Amino acid sequence: MALTGLLFNIQKFSLHDGPGIRTVVFFKGCPLSCKWCSNPESQRAEPCMMGETPDSRPYSIEETVDVCLQDRPFYEESGGGVTLSGGEALTQGKFAAALLEALGKEGIHRAIETSGYARPEVFEKVFAGVDLILFDIKHHDDRRHEEGTGVHNGPILENLQKALERGKVVLPRIPVIPGYNDSLADAEGFSRLIRAVGLGKAQLLPFHQFGEKKYEKLNWEYALRGMPQIHKEDLADYRQVFIDHGVDCFF
C-alpha cells in the first residue's frame, strides 16, 4: 500500500517560512494544544469539517512532490524551496521523512517548522533530511510551557540540543503571546536559553488573529477571542533584551 500523508494545505509562493520563495506543506495533527493556534484544525489528526467542507485529504509522496516541483524555477531564482509545517509534521514522521528524502533527490532546499516535540527516534529520522529547522519555542519555563501548550518542554529542549550537536542549521522562533510570554522577564528567560544552547539568533513572531475565523467555522471555543494583536513596534523593548544578551533578534 502506497504511503500517504494527511495534509490540509499546500501553499505556494510563501515568503515567511524560510529563505526565498517557498512552498509550504501543512500536515494534520499536533501533540500541542496551544491556546493561540492560528491553524486549530491542524491539532486533530483526523479530518475536520470547515463548515461543509473537509479540511484535509490524503496525499501520496509522488503527488506532493509533483505539486512542489511546479515552482522549481522560483526556488532556483530566489534560493527558496519547500517547508514542512502544520500542525506538526513530526506526528506523521514516516511520511515526512520520505517526503524530505524525495525532495532532496530533486535538489530542493528543505526546511521544517516544528515545535520539536516528538520521540527522539522520530525527530532524528526527520531532521536528518532537512537543511534548516525553524524551531518554535513557546516558553522558556517548563511549568508555563505546560500551561500554555499541554506538554512539558523537556523533550523539546533535548531535541533542540540533539539537532545542534548534529550540526543542523537551527533558527529559534518565539511566538510572542499577550499575557503568556510577552514580559521583559520572559525576554530575559528566552535570551538566556538561546545563549545557553550556543545560538546567537532568534526570530520573534508577534501574536495575530488570522486564525480567529477558523474557530467559528469549526464551532470551537477560542480562548483568545478579541485579544488585541501585537505589532512589531510594541516589542521594541522586548527585542532589545535579546540584543543586550548578544542575540541577533529580528521579525
N, C-alpha and C positions, 0 to 999 in steps of 0.2 A: 504493500500500500504506500502510495506517494506521501512524503512528508508535507504537512500543511501547517500554516500558522494562522491564527485568528487575528485579523487586522481591522482597525476601524477607520483608517485613512492612510493614503499615500499622498503626501502633499509636495507638490513640485515648486520650484523656484523660491525656496526658503533662504533667507539671508541672515537668520539669527540662531542657527543651530550648528555652528561650526564654520570653518573658513569657506569663503567663496559661495557660489550658488549651489544649493543642495536640494536633494530630495529626502524628505523625512518619512520614514516608515513607522506608523503608530501601532504598537502592539496592545492587545487587550490583556487585562489582568495586572494587578499590582498588590503587593503584600502590605503596603502602607495605606492608611486611610486619612490622608491629610485633609483637614477641615477646609482648606482654601483651594483644593484641587480645581483646576480650570478645565480638566477633562474627566468629570466624575464618572462618565460611562466606562472609562478605562479601568476603573478599580475592580470591576467584576470580570471574572474570567469567562463568563458565558455571554452570549449576545443579549443586548437590551433593546427595547423599543424606544426610539426617539419620536414621540408622537405615534404615528402609524408606520414608521419606517424602521427596519432593523438597523442597528448602529454599526454592524460589522459583518464580515463574512470570511470564510477560509480562503487563503491564497497558497498556491504552491511556490516552491523556490523559483522555478522557472518563470512563472508568471510575475512574481515580484521583481526578479532581476530584469525581465523584459521591460517592465514599466520604468524602472530606474535608468536603464540604458538609453531610453528615449531622449534623455537630456545629457548624454555624454559630451556633446560639443560645449555645453555650458560649463560642465565640470572642468574640461580641459582649458577653456578660456579664462576661467575665474579662479582656478585652484580649488574647486569645490569637490563635492562627492555626495555620499549617502550617509544619513544619520539615522540610527535606530532610536526610537523614542516610545512613548506610551502615555499612560500605563508604565509598565516596566518590562523591557524586553527579556530580562533575566527570568521572568516567570515562564517563558517559552524558550528555555535555554537551548534545547536541541535545534529548534528551527532557527533561532538567532545565530548560533554558531555556524550552521550550514549556509545560511544566507550570507554571512560575512565572508566565509570561505569562497563562495561563488563570486561575490563581488570582487574579492581580492584577485581571483584568477583573471578578471577583466581589467585589472589595473586601476580600480576605483578606490579613491580615498574613503576610509570607513571610520565613522565616529559613532559613539553611543552616548545618549543622555540617560543617566542612571542614578538611582538612589544608592546603589551598591549593596542593597540588602538581598542576599542570596546565600545559599550554602557555598562554602569556599570552592568546592569542586566545580560547581556550575559557573561561578564567577570567573574562575581561572580558564575554563574552556571557552567562554565567550570572549573575555578580554584578550585572549591570545590572538584573536583575529581583528583587533581594532587598531587604528593608527592614533586615535585621540579619544580620551574618556572625559566627557563633560560630567563631572561628579557633583551632584547636588548634595549639599549638607544642610539639613533643615535646622539643626540646633547643635550647639557645642556641649550642652549639658544633657546627660543621659535621661534624667527624670523629665525634663521639659520636652525632650525629643519624644519620649513615650507618650506624654500627654497630648502632643500635637499630631502624632502620626500613628499611634497604636503599637509601635515597636521600639525596642531599645537601639541605641546607636553603636553598641559594642561590635556587632558583626560588620557594620558598615565601615567603621574605622579600621578594623582588621583587614578588610578587603582593600580599602584605600592604601594602607601600608604595603600590602602584598603587591598591588599594581605598581607602586613606586619602586619597590625592590626589584621588580622585573624590568624596570627601565621604561615603563609606559609613559606617554605624554598625558598628563592629567591637568585639567583645569577645574579647580573647585568653584562651584557656583552656589550662591546663597539667596534663596527666595526670602525677601525681607517682608515679614508679615506683621501688620499692626497688632500691638498688644501681645505678641508672641516672642519675637526675636529682634525687635527694632530699637532696643535701647542702646545707649552708648556702652553700657556694661556688656551687652551681647556682642557688640562690635569688638570689644576688647577680648572676649572669650573666643570668638571666631579667629581673630588675628593670631592669638597665641596658639590655637590649634593648628592653623595653617603653617605657621613658622616651625612648630614642633615636629611636623612630618617632613619638613625640608622643602616646602614650597614657598614661592615668593610672588604669587599672582592669584587674584580672585576676581570673579565677576558677580556683581550684585544684580538681582532680578527683583525689581520693585513690584509689590503686590498690585494686581489689577483685577478687574471684574469681567474679563472677557468671557468667562465661563458661566456667568450667573444665569443666563437664559437656558442653559442646558439643564440645570436643576429643575426649572419649570417644565421643560419638555419631558423630563423623566418623572416628574411629580415627586421629587425628593426634597427633603428639607435641606436648606443651605445655611450653615451656621454663621457665615459672614455676609449675609444679605444686607445690602445697604451700607456696608463698611466703606468709607472713603478710600479711594486708590492712593497709593504712594507714588509720588513723582520724583524724578532724579534730583531736582533741586531740594526736595525735602531731606535728602540723605547726604548733604554736604558734610555735616559734622560726623556723621556715621562713617562715611568713606574716609575722612581724614584720620580716623583712629587706625584704620588699616595702613594708610600711608605712613603714619608715625611709627608703626611697627615694621616698616620695611616691606610691606606687601603692596605690589602694584595692583591697585583696585580700580576697576572700571565697570561700565554698564554695558 
